[in-house]
Amino acid sequence: MAAVTIRNLSDEAHRALKVRAAQHNRSTEAEIRAILEAAVRPEARLRIGTALAKMSRKIGLTNADVEALEQARDTRPAEPIRLE
């Protein structure tokens, strides 16, 4: 697991973190982890698989449609570009 060092954090910010951690009944380090996790992985983030599934349902795409697209797809390998 990665470790992060935060330099030049103001005393005020450190005190505020300690107070916030106490309010949430956890250590200052655990509070900082929770803050960072929430910042980089918000609950409302876009999940591409979920978004694609939702779009497919919205337009009425079925498994039969997907199978038909796969059968119609050209499966031959692409020809390399010839620079002559």
N, C-alpha and C positions, 0 to 999 in steps of 0.2 A: 504494500500500500504506500502511496506517495505521502511525503511530508512537505509542509509549506511553512516557511518562516516569514513573518510579517515584520518588517523593520519600520521604524519611525512612526509607529502608531501613537497618536496623542494620548496623554493621560486621561483626558476626558472621554475619548472613544473607548479606551480600555475599561474605565469605570462603568460606562454605559453598558458595555458587553457583560460585565460581571453582574450588574443589576438585572439585565434582561435574562441572563442564565439563571439567576436565583428565582426569578418570576416563573420560569419554566421548569424549575426543580432539576437542573442539570449543571454540569461543569461549564466553565467558560469555554473550554476547548470543544465540548459537545455542542454548545450554542453556536460557536463559529462554524462548525461543520454543518449544522442545520441551516444556517443563514446561507452558506455557500451552495449547498445542495438545492435550496429553494431558488436561488438566483440563476443557477445554470440548468436546472431541470424543473421548470415550473409545471404544475399540474395541467395547465391549459395548453401545453406545447402541442404542436402539430405532429401527429404520428402518421407517417406516410401510408403505411399499410391500412390503418383504420380509415384514413381519408379516401383511399382508392376503393375500399370495400363499400363505403358509404355512397360514393359516386356511382359505382356499379349498380347498387340496389336502387338508387334514385332513377337511373335511366332504364332499369328493368333488365339489365344484362344477366343472362342465365349461364349455367355451366355448358349448356348446349351451344350457346353463342361463342363461348371461349373455345370449345372444341372445334367449331366450324372455322374460327379464325386460325387456329393452329394447323388445321388440315390445309387451308388455303395458302399458308405461309410458304414462301420459297425457302427450302432447306438446303439448297445447293451452296457450297462455299463461295464466297465472293471472289471474283477474279482480281488479282493484284493490278495496280495501276502500271501502265507501260509508259515510261518517259523516253520517247525516242526522238 
